Amino acid sequence: MNSSTGHPRRWQILNVLCLSLVLIGLDTLILNLALPSIQKDLDATSSQLQWMVDSYALAFGGLLLMAGGLSDRFGRKRLLSIGLAAFALTSLGAAFAASAEALITFRALMGISAALMMPATLAIIKDVFPREEQGKAIGIWSGAAAVGVPLGPLVSGLLLEHFWWGSMFLINVPLAAIALIGAAKLIPESKAADHPGLDLVGALLSVGGLVAIVYGLVEAPHNGWGDIVTLGSLFVGVALMVAFVLWERHTAHPMLDVGLFLNARYGGGALAIACTSFGLYSGLYLLTQYLQSVLELDPLGAGLRMLAIGTMMVGAPLSAKLVERAGLKATVVFGLLLCAVGMGILAGLSVDDENQALLGLAVFGLGMGIALPAAVDAILVVSAARQAGAGSAVADVGMQVGGALGIAISGSVVTTLYRDDLPQAARLPGEAGAAVRESLAGASAAAEQLGGAAGRRVLDAAQHSFVGGFATTLMIAVGVAVAGALTTAFVLPRARVAEDGATAQAEVAAPGGKADSPASS
C-alpha cells in the first residue's frame, strides 16, 4: 500500500491504531493504586502483588521481537486483530479473577496480547501512509503510545472511587471491541512479500533473552542489584541476545536484519527511544509516590495532576515540522535536552512544590513529544518493507527495556537513599519501624496508627527523607537524557533520509563495508 498517495482512509486507520496504543499504555500503571484493595480481597502476599504488576511488563517486553516477526510473516492486521480480541478476553478474566494466582496469570496473558498488537501498529502506519506523511502520523502514534501511561492512574482513581478494582479491567473490553471493529472495516492486510517463514531459532532466542533481561530489571529493586537472581538473569539475558545477534547474522532468512544497527538512523533512533523511555517511566514511577504520599493527594487528584505530561500531544505534531526545518539530529537532541530540563525541575522539588511538579512534568512531556516521534520515524525509514513488523518491534523494545531499566534503577536508588537518610524521629521499634523503613506508604500507615503530633513527626521526617532520595534519583534520569543527547548528536545524521535521494536502507554497508556515519551527512 506504499503508494505516493497512501490509503484513502489512512487517518481513520490511525485513530484505530491510537486507540489500541492507549489501551496498552493504560494498563502499564493502572493496577498500582488498586493494590491495597486487591490484597484485601484476594488475600495476596506482597510478592504476589508485585508480580501482578510485573507479569504484564515481563510478557509484553519479552515477546515484542517475536511478535514483530510474526506480523511480517502472517499479516499485520491479523496479528493486531488477534491481539485486540485476546486483550479483551484476558481483561475480562482479570476483572473476575478469584485468586492472586489467577490474576497474575491473566495479567501475563494481557502482556502477551499487547505484544501482538504493538509492533503491528507501526508497521501498518508504514504501509498505509506515504513517506512524506509518516513523520506526522508517527508523531500522533507516539503521543497515543505515551499518553496512556499517565492516564492509567487517573482512570484507576476515578473507577476506584465508585466501583470495585475489577472495573479497571472491564473498561478494556468495550474499547478493545471498538478498535477490533474499526480494524476489520478499515485496515487493509499487509505482510512481507515472499516471506521465507518464521525464524524459529531466532524467535526463541529473542524471547528468552528479552524475558531474562526484563525479569532481572523488574526484580532488581526488590532483590538488590548484587543479588544472584538479578545478576544471573541479566547475564543469561545478555548471553541469549548475543546468541540471537550471531544467529541472525549467519542464518539465511533472519527474523531481523541486525546489520541495520550499523545504520546511524536505526541505532541512533533506538538509543534515543530508550533514553526517553528511561526518563518517562522512572519519573512517573517516583512522581505517583510523591503526589500521593508527600502531597497527600487522593488517587483521583494525583491522576489529574499527572495529565500535565499531556504536553507531549503538543510536542508530537511539532516533531515532524522540526525535522523538516532543523533536521533529524537537531530535533532529537533538542527533545532529549528538554526531557533533561523537565527531570531537573522535578529533581528540585521540596515537600510542598505542587506547581513545580506540574511544570517539570509539562516540560518533560514536551521534550518527549518532540524526540520520540523523530527517533521512531528514523527507524521505520530504514526498515525494509518485508521487515516492517520486526523493525517496529525494535522501537517498542527500546521503549520497554528503557522503561524497565528506569523503574528498576529509580526503585533501587530511591529505596536505598530513603532508608539511609531516615532521621531518628522516624526510626520506630517493632513492626511500625519496619513499615516506615520499607517505604513512604508504610510510613504513612504507621503515622496514621500513631496519630496526633507523634504520627505527624514521623510522617514529616519520612517525607523529607523520600524527597531527598527522589531528587538524587531523578538526577540519574537527567544524566541519562543528557548522555543520550550527546551520543545522538554524534551518531545521528542530520537528515531523516539520505540526502542524495537514495533510500536509507541502501546506506547499510555490506560486510566489510563502511556504515553510514554523521560525517556522511
BADO-641066 format. One line per 5 residues: number of its first residue (from 0); their letters; for each residue x, y, z of C-alpha. Coordinates in Angstrom, 3 decimals. Layout:
NUM> a> X,Y,Z  ...
***
This chain:
0> mnsst> 0.000,0.000,0.000  3.086,2.252,-0.012  1.993,4.423,-2.900  2.655,8.105,-3.373  -0.800,8.964,-2.049
5> ghprr> -1.303,6.353,0.668  -4.523,4.658,1.734  -7.604,6.879,1.226  -8.797,6.220,4.829  -5.378,6.329,6.451
10> wqiln> -6.306,8.937,9.088  -9.296,6.902,10.246  -6.972,3.890,10.384  -4.603,5.924,12.555  -7.458,6.559,15.015
15> vlcls> -7.945,2.802,15.401  -4.220,2.278,15.932  -4.075,5.062,18.527  -6.980,3.547,20.469  -5.079,0.252,20.542
20> lvlig> -1.987,2.041,21.874  -3.891,3.893,24.592  -5.232,0.517,25.757  -1.698,-0.879,26.009  -0.345,2.150,27.897
25> ldtli> -3.374,2.373,30.173  -2.639,-0.989,31.754  1.023,-0.226,32.485  0.362,1.687,35.733  -3.400,1.276,36.177
30> lnlal> -3.035,-1.500,38.760  -0.770,0.322,41.215  -3.442,2.344,43.021  -5.702,-0.695,43.440  -3.126,-2.969,45.101
35> psiqk> -4.403,-2.401,48.669  -7.946,-3.391,47.658  -6.704,-6.405,45.699  -4.541,-7.529,48.615  -7.556,-7.485,50.913
40> dldat> -9.983,-9.190,48.510  -7.617,-11.904,47.225  -5.520,-12.319,50.386  -2.402,-11.706,48.308  1.161,-11.616,49.617
45> ssqlq> 3.460,-8.672,48.871  5.369,-10.843,46.386  2.140,-11.733,44.566  1.156,-8.059,44.409  4.466,-7.242,42.775
50> wmvds> 4.002,-9.980,40.200  0.531,-8.690,39.345  2.319,-5.543,38.145  5.469,-7.135,36.728  3.950,-10.084,34.842
55> yalaf> 2.381,-7.676,32.320  5.685,-5.904,31.614  7.615,-9.172,31.505  5.361,-10.861,28.943  4.971,-7.667,26.917
60> gglll> 8.664,-6.820,26.697  9.785,-10.408,26.192  7.607,-11.190,23.171  7.869,-7.955,21.187  10.568,-9.010,18.726
65> maggl> 8.927,-12.357,18.015  5.533,-10.664,17.591  7.058,-8.274,15.059  8.388,-11.208,13.062  5.025,-12.966,13.234
70> sdrfg> 3.250,-9.878,11.886  5.626,-9.756,8.911  5.016,-13.435,8.213  1.274,-13.842,8.839  -0.091,-10.310,8.364
75> rkrll> -0.090,-7.151,10.467  -3.860,-6.683,10.512  -4.282,-10.315,11.543  -1.846,-10.010,14.474  -3.409,-6.716,15.583
80> sigla> -6.888,-8.246,15.492  -5.809,-11.376,17.383  -4.089,-9.178,19.962  -7.154,-6.959,20.449  -9.514,-9.924,20.829
85> afalt> -7.147,-11.653,23.255  -6.684,-8.412,25.217  -10.446,-8.085,25.678  -10.874,-11.718,26.779  -7.918,-11.711,29.173
90> slgaa> -9.053,-8.364,30.643  -12.428,-9.964,31.319  -10.683,-12.843,33.052  -8.568,-10.442,35.142  -11.642,-8.468,36.224
95> faasa> -13.247,-11.549,37.761  -10.092,-13.340,38.938  -10.871,-15.224,42.157  -7.303,-15.690,43.359  -3.964,-13.926,43.278
100> ealit> -2.503,-16.677,41.068  -5.340,-16.274,38.542  -4.863,-12.502,38.378  -1.104,-12.890,37.817  -1.804,-15.367,35.006
105> fralm> -4.336,-13.119,33.296  -2.001,-10.111,33.612  0.723,-12.103,31.847  -1.739,-13.083,29.108  -2.690,-9.415,28.730
110> gisaa> 1.012,-8.642,28.236  1.263,-11.287,25.509  -1.823,-9.781,23.819  -0.304,-6.285,23.985  2.929,-7.613,22.442
115> lmmpa> 0.953,-8.949,19.466  -0.677,-5.559,18.953  2.099,-3.015,19.310  4.608,-3.835,16.505  1.718,-4.239,14.057
120> tlaii> 0.557,-0.655,14.691  3.797,0.926,13.482  4.128,-1.457,10.542  0.582,-0.578,9.435  1.456,3.133,9.564
125> kdvfp> 4.396,2.463,7.259  2.099,0.561,4.910  -0.839,2.996,4.642  0.938,6.386,4.820  3.149,7.846,2.110
130> reeqg> 6.683,8.678,3.212  6.065,12.427,3.439  3.203,11.894,5.922  4.781,9.168,8.016  6.566,11.647,10.302
135> kaigi> 3.307,13.367,11.226  1.480,10.051,11.685  4.235,8.687,13.905  4.085,11.888,15.965  0.432,11.184,16.708
140> wsgaa> 1.265,7.486,17.312  3.960,8.477,19.816  1.588,10.744,21.706  -1.021,7.988,21.940  1.616,5.432,22.986
145> avgvp> 2.840,7.648,25.806  -0.374,9.332,26.983  -1.946,6.034,28.023  0.684,5.594,30.753  -0.233,8.662,32.865
150> lgplv> -3.906,8.091,32.051  -3.716,4.797,33.949  -3.593,6.351,37.446  -6.339,8.843,36.521  -8.718,6.168,35.227
155> sglll> -7.809,3.949,38.174  -8.519,6.695,40.706  -11.817,7.577,39.057  -13.070,3.991,38.935  -11.905,3.105,42.443
160> ehfww> -13.984,5.939,43.854  -17.176,4.346,42.542  -16.550,0.663,41.692  -14.519,-2.396,42.696  -10.970,-2.982,41.433
165> gsmfl> -12.093,-5.301,38.631  -13.738,-2.360,36.850  -10.251,-1.224,35.796  -10.011,-4.270,33.546  -13.635,-4.269,32.417
170> invpl> -13.157,-0.862,30.787  -10.739,-2.517,28.341  -13.436,-4.750,26.876  -15.617,-2.162,25.046  -12.548,-0.156,23.989
175> aaial> -10.896,-3.246,22.510  -14.172,-4.183,20.791  -14.405,-0.743,19.154  -10.803,-0.995,17.946  -11.413,-4.543,16.674
180> igaak> -14.453,-3.476,14.654  -12.571,-0.471,13.267  -9.634,-2.664,12.272  -11.924,-5.126,10.485  -13.646,-2.357,8.495
185> lipes> -10.732,-0.036,7.723  -7.293,-1.637,7.830  -6.001,-3.468,4.748  -3.955,-6.615,5.289  -0.226,-6.366,4.668
190> kaadh> 2.604,-8.836,5.097  6.121,-9.361,3.814  6.173,-10.396,0.174  7.777,-13.818,-0.367  8.475,-14.205,3.344
195> pgldl> 10.674,-17.298,3.806  8.905,-18.347,7.009  9.323,-17.827,10.725  12.877,-17.907,12.039  12.063,-20.232,14.952
200> vgall> 15.565,-20.300,16.481  15.809,-16.504,16.319  12.329,-16.145,17.810  13.143,-18.433,20.754  16.484,-16.730,21.416
205> svggl> 14.897,-13.258,21.341  12.049,-14.279,23.666  14.398,-15.999,26.115  16.879,-13.118,26.093  14.357,-10.325,26.489
210> vaivy> 12.352,-12.178,29.167  15.534,-12.769,31.189  16.665,-9.134,30.858  13.266,-7.673,31.729  12.913,-10.138,34.625
215> glvea> 16.265,-9.075,36.046  15.368,-5.410,35.711  11.930,-5.629,37.307  13.240,-7.743,40.208  16.313,-5.568,40.878
220> phngw> 14.509,-3.069,43.171  13.329,-5.946,45.392  16.228,-8.422,45.260  19.007,-5.836,45.015  21.462,-5.254,42.162
225> gdivt> 24.059,-7.554,43.711  21.647,-10.456,44.199  22.448,-13.692,42.358  18.966,-13.766,40.791  19.319,-10.236,39.400
230> lgslf> 22.850,-10.722,38.099  22.139,-14.228,36.822  19.021,-13.107,34.920  20.817,-10.173,33.330  23.823,-12.324,32.382
235> vgval> 21.650,-15.056,30.837  19.561,-12.440,29.016  22.582,-10.671,27.538  24.153,-14.022,26.557  20.963,-15.094,24.765
240> mvafv> 20.706,-11.754,22.952  24.330,-12.077,21.817  23.468,-15.559,20.553  20.420,-14.039,18.812  22.584,-11.453,17.041
245> lwerh> 25.125,-14.091,15.959  22.356,-16.368,14.686  20.610,-13.575,12.791  23.871,-12.542,11.118  24.527,-16.026,9.772
250> tahpm> 21.119,-17.579,9.092  19.886,-17.431,5.505  16.476,-15.959,6.441  16.809,-13.792,9.589  13.826,-12.519,11.557
255> ldvgl> 15.616,-9.175,11.951  18.454,-7.763,9.871  20.757,-6.886,12.788  23.128,-5.232,10.337  20.650,-2.357,10.333
260> flnar> 22.071,-1.273,13.702  25.184,-0.159,11.809  22.958,2.421,10.173  23.164,5.697,12.093  19.430,6.375,11.855
265> yggga> 18.479,2.916,13.138  20.956,2.571,16.005  20.754,6.225,16.996  16.963,6.159,16.933  16.822,3.079,19.173
270> laiac> 19.204,4.742,21.663  17.128,7.945,21.780  13.924,5.951,22.368  15.494,4.025,25.260  16.812,7.211,26.916
275> tsfgl> 13.438,8.956,26.601  11.571,5.937,27.967  14.016,5.704,30.893  13.043,9.215,31.975  9.310,8.663,31.395
280> ysgly> 8.976,5.521,33.471  11.384,6.463,36.261  9.802,9.921,36.537  6.217,8.663,36.608  7.102,5.840,38.992
285> lltqy> 8.524,8.316,41.509  6.013,11.095,40.906  2.981,8.912,41.645  4.505,8.271,45.092  5.323,11.953,45.587
290> lqsvl> 1.819,13.132,44.728  0.071,10.594,46.957  2.457,10.161,49.900  4.145,13.587,50.077  1.446,15.959,48.817
295> eldpl> -1.108,13.519,50.308  -3.491,13.683,47.346  -6.172,11.065,46.779  -5.797,8.728,43.744  -8.071,10.837,41.544
300> gaglr> -6.301,14.080,42.474  -2.909,12.508,41.789  -4.123,11.129,38.454  -5.447,14.519,37.357  -2.109,16.190,38.037
305> mlaig> -0.285,13.526,36.038  -2.096,14.854,32.973  0.412,17.723,32.912  2.568,15.388,30.825  -0.108,15.757,28.131
310> tmmvg> 2.117,18.466,26.614  3.570,15.539,24.648  0.460,15.877,22.486  1.665,19.396,21.664  5.246,18.300,21.031
315> aplsa> 4.380,15.302,18.840  2.854,17.286,15.928  5.786,19.726,16.143  8.315,16.929,15.757  7.813,16.298,12.040
320> klver> 7.919,20.044,11.289  11.128,20.444,13.257  12.715,17.538,11.369  11.841,19.253,8.080  13.297,22.592,9.153
325> aglka> 16.149,21.741,11.511  16.916,18.134,10.626  16.662,14.781,12.402  19.704,15.203,14.635  18.779,18.665,15.935
330> tvvfg> 15.181,17.613,16.656  16.092,14.508,18.658  18.865,16.286,20.584  16.586,19.238,21.387  13.829,16.907,22.592
335> lllca> 16.201,14.933,24.817  17.613,18.123,26.327  14.068,19.307,27.107  13.464,15.944,28.819  16.602,16.562,30.888
340> vgmgi> 15.377,20.049,31.857  11.986,18.650,32.885  13.607,15.974,35.048  15.913,18.632,36.519  12.912,20.739,37.537
345> lagls> 11.357,17.700,39.206  14.643,16.942,40.973  14.401,20.336,42.691  11.080,19.532,44.402  10.550,20.093,48.099
350> vdden> 7.735,18.616,50.207  5.114,21.106,49.008  6.029,22.119,45.438  2.913,21.121,43.525  3.308,23.840,40.869
355> qallg> 6.940,22.931,40.285  5.930,19.276,39.883  3.402,20.230,37.210  5.935,22.452,35.411  8.589,19.738,35.374
360> lavfg> 6.126,17.177,34.085  4.925,19.560,31.367  8.464,20.365,30.161  9.391,16.681,30.110  6.226,15.827,28.164
365> lgmgi> 7.007,18.476,25.557  10.537,17.136,25.125  9.336,13.570,24.845  6.726,14.586,22.284  9.469,16.142,20.154
370> alpaa> 12.182,13.464,20.489  10.215,10.218,20.369  8.379,10.547,17.012  11.554,11.630,15.215  13.523,8.710,16.655
375> vdail> 10.798,6.161,15.808  10.446,7.578,12.296  14.208,7.245,11.773  13.959,3.501,12.495  10.949,2.981,10.227
380> vvsaa> 12.571,4.826,7.326  15.462,2.362,7.422  13.401,-0.827,7.981  12.845,-2.839,4.839  9.199,-3.289,3.853
385> rqaga> 9.464,-7.055,4.400  10.682,-6.483,7.988  8.479,-3.545,8.972  6.974,-5.506,11.866  10.352,-6.595,13.223
390> gsava> 11.755,-3.092,12.739  8.783,-1.626,14.566  9.371,-4.113,17.378  12.900,-2.731,17.819  11.410,0.681,18.624
395> dvgmq> 8.960,-0.965,21.027  11.718,-2.995,22.715  13.716,0.212,23.169  10.736,1.724,24.978  10.120,-1.329,27.177
400> vggal> 13.728,-2.051,28.130  14.439,1.640,28.722  11.307,1.875,30.860  12.050,-1.285,32.842  15.601,-0.072,33.446
405> giais> 14.262,3.315,34.575  11.871,1.770,37.100  14.469,-0.727,38.340  17.218,1.834,38.880  14.949,4.531,40.313
410> gsvvt> 13.250,1.996,42.599  16.539,0.656,43.940  18.202,4.048,44.388  15.279,5.867,45.996  14.611,2.969,48.389
415> tlyrd> 18.252,2.815,49.472  18.585,6.577,49.937  15.252,6.786,51.745  16.277,4.148,54.294  19.774,5.539,54.791
420> dlpqa> 18.595,9.121,55.317  15.698,8.434,57.692  16.126,10.739,60.698  15.903,9.428,64.227  12.352,10.731,64.591
425> arlpg> 11.156,8.170,62.038  13.033,5.156,63.444  10.313,3.373,65.395  10.617,-0.011,67.122  8.952,-3.262,66.065
430> eagaa> 6.573,-3.693,63.125  5.849,0.031,62.869  9.549,0.742,62.389  9.814,-1.981,59.746  6.866,-0.442,57.867
435> vresl> 8.472,3.012,57.987  11.783,1.659,56.661  10.064,-0.346,53.919  8.508,2.596,52.058  6.937,6.015,52.339
440> agasa> 3.499,4.390,52.003  4.390,2.232,55.008  5.436,5.350,56.921  2.058,6.942,56.125  0.232,3.899,57.502
445> aaeql> 2.395,3.819,60.651  1.911,7.553,61.210  -1.853,7.129,60.881  -1.796,4.410,63.547  0.285,6.566,65.879
450> ggaag> -1.916,9.603,65.347  -1.514,13.058,66.836  1.710,15.034,66.920  3.887,11.894,67.134  2.400,10.496,63.922
455> rrvld> 2.839,13.828,62.187  6.512,13.988,63.173  7.151,10.510,61.797  5.404,11.306,58.514  7.190,14.661,58.084
460> aaqhs> 10.564,13.022,58.673  9.802,10.210,56.218  8.541,12.660,53.582  11.699,14.783,53.781  13.827,11.645,53.540
465> fvggf> 11.914,10.453,50.468  12.151,13.837,48.731  15.926,13.847,49.245  16.235,10.424,47.618  13.735,11.450,44.944
470> attlm> 15.914,14.412,43.915  19.096,12.344,43.684  17.358,9.590,41.748  15.900,11.988,39.188  19.350,13.431,38.585
475> iavgv> 20.250,9.982,37.246  17.414,10.383,34.724  18.787,13.825,33.865  22.208,12.271,33.271  20.736,9.563,31.036
480> avaga> 18.857,12.134,28.932  21.955,14.360,28.588  24.139,11.359,27.709  21.545,10.321,25.125  21.519,13.823,23.642
485> lttaf> 25.324,13.951,23.412  25.556,10.474,21.901  22.835,11.064,19.320  24.484,14.393,18.440  27.484,12.346,17.282
490> vlpra> 25.649,9.273,15.960  22.535,10.541,14.190  22.898,12.114,10.751  21.339,15.483,10.082  18.711,14.334,7.574
495> rvaed> 15.763,11.958,8.030  16.685,10.133,4.807  19.819,10.061,2.688  20.279,13.492,1.157  21.381,12.093,-2.205
500> gataq> 17.923,10.631,-2.714  18.937,7.018,-2.115  16.962,5.119,0.450  18.256,4.891,3.959  18.247,1.134,3.586
505> aevaa> 20.986,1.381,0.982  23.220,3.130,3.489  23.730,-0.073,5.472  27.122,-1.313,4.429  27.759,-4.811,3.189
510> pggka> 30.034,-6.979,5.351  33.427,-5.322,5.378  31.961,-2.080,4.094  31.540,1.269,5.811  28.341,2.136,7.652
515> dspas> 26.618,5.468,7.414  28.229,7.994,9.681  27.493,11.534,10.733  30.303,12.716,8.549  28.496,11.435,5.501
520> s> 25.542,13.561,6.363
***
